[in-house]
C-alpha cells in the first residue's frame, strides 16, 4: 500500500521494484489481488498491464492500521501505545513537538469535560 500511496498508481512490477528485498512477482500479484478483493485498491488496464491504485485514503488506512496495532499489541489501550512511542522516541522529539502534544492533550481533556 505504501508504494501505491507514494506513486499514485503502479503495475505489479513497479510495486515489486519499489520494495527492498521484494517477494517474487507472483507473490506481489497475489497480494495486490487480495488487496483488491478487500476493497483497498482497484486497477485499470494500461495496454497489456494492470495499473493498481488505492481506493482508501492514506489517512483512513493509517487510522485503521494504527487501531489494529493498538488492539493487538497494547491491550486496546491508547495510553500504553503512546507511552511506548514516547519511550522509543523521547530523544527524537523536539521541544516544539512536545508542546504540540501537550496542546493536543489539553484540547482532548477540554472536549471530554464539555460532554
C-alpha positions in Angstrom: 0.0 0.0 0.0 2.8 2.4 0.8 4.1 2.0 -2.8 0.7 2.8 -4.2 0.3 5.8 -1.9 3.7 7.1 -2.9 3.3 6.5 -6.7 -0.4 7.1 -7.0 -0.7 4.0 -9.2 1.7 1.3 -10.2 2.0 -2.1 -12.0 2.8 -5.2 -10.1 6.4 -4.9 -11.4 6.6 -1.3 -10.3 5.5 -2.4 -6.8 8.0 -5.2 -6.8 10.8 -2.9 -7.9 9.9 -0.4 -5.1 10.2 -2.9 -2.3 13.5 -3.6 -0.7 14.1 -7.4 -0.6 10.9 -7.8 -2.6 9.0 -11.0 -2.8 8.5 -12.8 -6.1 6.5 -11.2 -8.8 3.7 -13.8 -8.4 3.6 -13.0 -4.6 3.2 -9.3 -5.3 0.4 -10.1 -7.8 -1.3 -12.3 -5.2 -1.0 -9.6 -2.6 -2.4 -7.0 -5.0 -5.3 -9.4 -5.7 -6.1 -9.8 -2.1 -6.0 -6.0 -1.5 -8.4 -5.6 -4.4 -10.7 -8.3 -3.0 -10.8 -6.4 0.3 -11.7 -3.2 -1.5 -8.4 -1.4 -0.6 -7.3 -1.0 -4.2 -8.6 -1.2 -7.7 -6.9 -1.4 -11.1 -7.2 -0.1 -14.7 -5.8 -1.6 -17.8 -3.0 0.2 -19.5 -2.0 -1.7 -22.6 -1.0 -5.2 -21.6 -0.7 -4.5 -17.9 -2.8 -3.5 -14.9 -2.1 -0.3 -13.0 -3.2 -0.6 -9.4 -4.3 2.4 -7.3 -5.6 2.9 -3.8 -9.3 3.3 -3.1 -8.9 4.1 0.6 -7.3 7.5 1.5 -4.0 7.1 3.3 -5.3 8.8 6.5 -8.2 6.4 6.7 -6.0 3.4 6.2 -3.4 4.6 8.7 -6.0 5.1 11.4 -7.4 1.6 10.8 -3.9 0.1 10.8 -3.0 2.0 14.0 -6.2 0.9 15.7 -5.3 -2.7 14.9 -1.8 -2.3 16.3 -3.2 -0.7 19.5 -5.7 -3.6 19.9 -3.1 -6.3 19.1 0.0 -5.1 20.9 -1.2 -2.7 23.6 -4.3 -4.3 25.1 -6.5 -1.8 23.1 -5.0 1.0 25.3 -4.1 4.2 23.6 -2.2 5.2 26.8 0.1 2.1 26.6 0.7 2.8 22.9 1.5 6.5 23.3 3.7 5.6 26.3 5.6 3.1 24.3 6.1 5.6 21.4 7.4 8.2 23.8 9.8 5.8 25.4 11.2 4.9 22.0 11.5 8.5 20.6 12.0 10.7 23.6 15.3 12.0 22.3 13.9 12.4 18.8 11.0 14.8 19.9 11.8 18.4 19.9 10.5 20.9 22.5 8.1 22.2 19.9 6.7 18.7 19.2 6.3 18.0 23.0 4.5 21.4 23.3 2.2 20.4 20.5 1.4 17.1 22.2 0.6 18.9 25.4 -1.8 21.1 23.5 -3.5 18.1 21.9 -3.9 16.5 25.3 -5.3 19.7 26.8 -7.8 20.0 23.9 -8.9 16.4 24.3 -9.4 17.0 28.1 -11.5 20.0 27.3 -13.6 18.1 24.9 -14.2 15.3 27.5 -15.2 17.8 30.2 -17.6 19.5 27.9 -19.6 16.3 27.3 
